[in-house]
Amino acid sequence: MAAVSTQYIGDLPYGLAKRADLARALAGEPKLLLLDEPAAGLTEGERVTLGEIVRKLVERRMTVVLIEHDMTFVTKVCDRLLVLTQG
């Protein structure tokens, strides 16, 4: 992210802008991070990178709540799942 730190977020490609949003959320050092469909619109490579970031956060003892429709992404990233249907 350092390479693009002087650019406006609106000028960044979509996947990089989403990573910048995540960095902004992490800047406050939260104990719990709620991610609402973070993989939406990302390329496969960007999804892999996002998954690695989320796993590292969990390894560092951060609680991450993930709301996501991409079950391939979810099963690669999450330790526990709660599935809701019709609601």
Stockholm file with secondary structure:
# STOCKHOLM 1.0

chainA/1-87         MAAVSTQYIGDLPYGLAKRADLARALAGEPKLLLLDEPAAGLTEGERVTLGEIVRKLVERRMTVVLIEHDMTFVTKVCDRLLVLTQG
#=GR chainA/1-87 SS CGGGTTSCGGGSCHHHHHHHHHHHHHHTCCSEEEEESTTTTCCHHHHHHHHHHHHHHHHTTCEEEEECSCHHHHHHHCSSCCCCCCC
#=GC SS_cons        CGGGTTSCGGGSCHHHHHHHHHHHHHHTCCSEEEEESTTTTCCHHHHHHHHHHHHHHHHTTCEEEEECSCHHHHHHHCSSCCCCCCC
//
